[in-house]
Amino acid sequence: MEIRRVENIGELPAVSAITPLSPEQRAEQRRLIHAVESVNEARLFGERNELTFAFDRQTRRPVMRIVNKETQEVIRQIPPEYVLRLAEEIG
């Protein structure tokens, strides 16, 4: 079971320091972590790929990626990079 770190978390302020998470939010966060672990253990995206979650620094929106574990190449990203940059310009 592999848990991947959130990219560049050291450069973002800690969410819990700004807004403490409620017990319901903590439970939801744990469920999300377990769901991602289950998907990666089941190898739904192949043996070399894994599902990761991160936050875009500029828009502060969650980003889901399928990443090659060996090369760290992003195979697929939702939302796509162009959508994040558009949201950044609008927001």
Long-range contacts (C-beta under 8 A, 24 or more apart in sequence): 1-37, 1-40, 1-41, 2-37, 2-40, 2-50, 3-33, 3-37, 4-50, 4-52, 6-53, 6-54, 6-55, 7-52, 7-54, 7-55, 8-54, 8-57, 11-57, 12-55, 12-57, 45-75, 49-75, 56-84, 56-88, 58-84, 58-85, 58-88, 59-84, 59-87, 59-88, 59-91, 61-87
